[in-house]
Amino acid sequence: MKLCGKLARILVGMARSGEAYNPPNKFKLESEIRTKYQITIPEEIRVKAKLSVGDKLLWQYDEVRDEIIVMPKPKSFSDKLWGLGKELWSDEPSDDYVRKERENW
């Protein structure tokens, strides 16, 4: 699997220098897949992500980056997406834009 961003740069730098990588104690970066394909989410991550028993997770495999992406399933997708892209409308109110588009139909 490919590593992303800062961690990849750290590891590449250490590989070149011959240093061993010791992750900060802040997060446990590893889980084991058990015989029934079950994993344990490290406590530090559960707390930071505010996960509870019964919460659902969304899984995605990114073939381009060869990465597994896991994220908590939002309780409400509309609440989670509310305001997404609002910076796109800083120059022109969205109502004005929609009105102009409809006039061109």
C-alpha positions as CSV (number, residue, x, y, z in Angstrom):
1,M,0.0,0.0,0.0
2,K,1.1,3.5,-0.6
3,L,1.5,5.9,2.3
4,C,0.2,9.4,2.1
5,G,1.6,12.9,2.7
6,K,3.7,13.7,5.8
7,L,4.1,10.1,6.9
8,A,5.5,9.1,3.5
9,R,8.0,11.9,3.5
10,I,9.1,11.0,7.1
11,L,9.6,7.4,6.1
12,V,11.4,8.2,2.9
13,G,13.8,10.6,4.8
14,M,14.4,8.0,7.5
15,A,15.0,5.2,4.9
16,R,17.7,7.4,3.3
17,S,19.3,8.1,6.6
18,G,19.0,4.6,8.0
19,E,17.0,5.7,11.0
20,A,14.2,3.6,12.4
21,Y,10.7,5.0,12.4
22,N,9.1,5.2,15.8
23,P,5.6,6.6,15.5
24,P,4.5,9.1,18.2
25,N,2.6,7.5,21.1
26,K,-0.3,9.9,20.2
27,F,-1.8,7.3,17.9
28,K,-1.5,3.6,17.4
29,L,-1.1,3.3,13.6
30,E,-1.7,-0.4,13.2
31,S,-4.5,-3.0,13.7
32,E,-4.5,-6.7,12.9
33,I,-7.1,-8.4,10.7
34,R,-8.4,-11.4,12.5
35,T,-9.7,-14.7,11.1
36,K,-13.2,-13.4,10.5
37,Y,-11.8,-10.2,9.0
38,Q,-12.5,-8.2,12.1
39,I,-10.3,-5.3,13.3
40,T,-10.1,-3.3,16.4
41,I,-10.1,0.5,16.1
42,P,-7.4,1.8,18.5
43,E,-8.8,3.6,21.5
44,E,-7.1,6.9,20.7
45,I,-8.7,7.0,17.3
46,R,-12.1,6.0,18.6
47,V,-12.0,8.9,21.2
48,K,-10.6,11.4,18.7
49,A,-13.3,10.5,16.1
50,K,-16.0,10.3,18.8
51,L,-17.0,6.7,17.8
52,S,-19.4,4.7,19.9
53,V,-20.6,1.1,19.8
54,G,-23.2,0.8,17.1
55,D,-21.8,3.6,14.9
56,K,-21.4,2.7,11.3
57,L,-18.3,3.2,9.2
58,L,-18.1,3.8,5.4
59,W,-15.3,2.0,3.6
60,Q,-13.9,2.8,0.2
61,Y,-10.9,1.5,-1.7
62,D,-9.1,4.0,-3.9
63,E,-7.5,2.0,-6.8
64,V,-5.5,4.9,-8.1
65,R,-3.8,5.6,-4.7
66,D,-4.0,1.9,-3.6
67,E,-5.5,3.0,-0.2
68,I,-8.3,2.0,2.0
69,I,-10.4,4.9,3.3
70,V,-12.5,4.6,6.4
71,M,-14.8,7.3,7.8
72,P,-17.7,7.5,10.2
73,K,-21.1,7.4,8.5
74,P,-22.8,10.7,9.1
75,K,-26.1,10.5,11.1
76,S,-27.5,12.9,8.5
77,F,-25.9,13.4,5.1
78,S,-27.7,16.6,4.5
79,D,-26.4,18.1,7.8
80,K,-22.9,16.9,6.9
81,L,-23.0,18.4,3.4
82,W,-24.7,21.7,4.5
83,G,-22.6,24.6,3.4
84,L,-20.2,22.5,1.3
85,G,-18.8,24.7,-1.5
86,K,-20.1,28.0,0.0
87,E,-16.8,29.6,-0.9
88,L,-17.8,29.2,-4.6
89,W,-20.6,31.7,-4.1
90,S,-18.5,34.5,-2.5
91,D,-18.5,36.6,-5.7
92,E,-22.2,36.1,-6.6
93,P,-25.1,34.9,-4.5
94,S,-26.3,31.4,-5.5
95,D,-29.9,32.7,-6.2
96,D,-28.6,35.2,-8.8
97,Y,-26.5,32.5,-10.5
98,V,-29.4,30.1,-10.7
99,R,-31.7,32.8,-12.0
100,K,-29.2,33.7,-14.8
101,E,-28.8,30.0,-15.7
102,R,-32.6,29.5,-16.0
103,E,-32.9,32.6,-18.2
104,N,-30.5,31.0,-20.7
105,W,-32.5,27.8,-21.1
